[in-house]
Amino acid sequence: MHSNAAFDTSGAVTVESGEVMIDGPNGIALSLTPRAAREMGRRLIAAADRAAGQGTMPDGAQEDCG
Amino acid sequence: MASETSKATRGELAAQFLKLRCRDTVSDEEERALEHACSGFREAKPKEVLVHERRPQTQSHLLLEGIVARQSTLSDGRRQIVALHVPGDFVDLHSFLVQSLEHDVVALTPVRIAIFPHAGLRAITETHPHLARMLWLSTLLDAALHREWVLTVGRRTAKERVAHLLCELHARMRVVERTTGNSYQLPLSQTDIADACGLTNVHVNRVLRRLREAGLARFRTKIVEILDPEGLAAAAEFDPFYLHLGGFPR
């Protein structure tokens, strides 16, 4: 697996003591408050919709993440 | 301010000698040279900063008892522990040549350390070249640990990070005879472990529970008990090669 390619698997999302935890893919290990998790979820869905409409980027191309 | 005494016996440097002897033969004369270079001892309490970043240093510190962290902090208070030190480790030998550190050195537990003025270390480099190479090796081992930790925080999962840390500390503690079978004392808080692994306290708590439930390791009352050494190493992808534990002429 190329570690610099986008991952085609999602991380595991679980709940512990009032925090939302994201484990993986790769080295992602993140804990969020419920508010931050909801907002990130909305942003992820919106970004995924935009990305799906772009198709595959040519080699070397990078999306503006700002 | 830490207390400073010179009441310790020469045997207190034993952990350092164990660490060196694991990698090569150390002669009596070299041990005496290292003892001679030690100017005294000091103790410190948990959270006490032993060495502040950016302050010029004239001495280095060898950890005799306890756990010490090298840590860096961002402007908003986010802390990353970039290294943990166990007895037998020089915690800032590199200050001999770089003078000022780019990180703090902090006691995480009550600690006892031996002080080595840089002038004495310089004398060793001039009179005992093999011992100087062994001290050089100590800093290379630090660098190898740092590289492994970069891999850990960059690519390992939360479970792998904590499992790897438990395996690594067991291997390092065993070298300096601080283990009992597959157990060792680790008087750290979950916050310390979280800051070493780049996780939150809750995340560490959950990972530790899962390691325990899986029958791999147990961490309670400040003691780590590795229940399944092979299983824990497999879960962490722990390979002790980077610790360079082999002994040969250097």
Interface residues (C-beta under 8 A of the other chain):
Chain A: S3 T14 E16 S17 G18 E19 M21 D23 G24 N26 G27 I28 A29 S31
Chain B: V153 G154 R155 R156 T157 A158 K159 R161 C197 G198 L199 T200 V202 H203 N205 R206
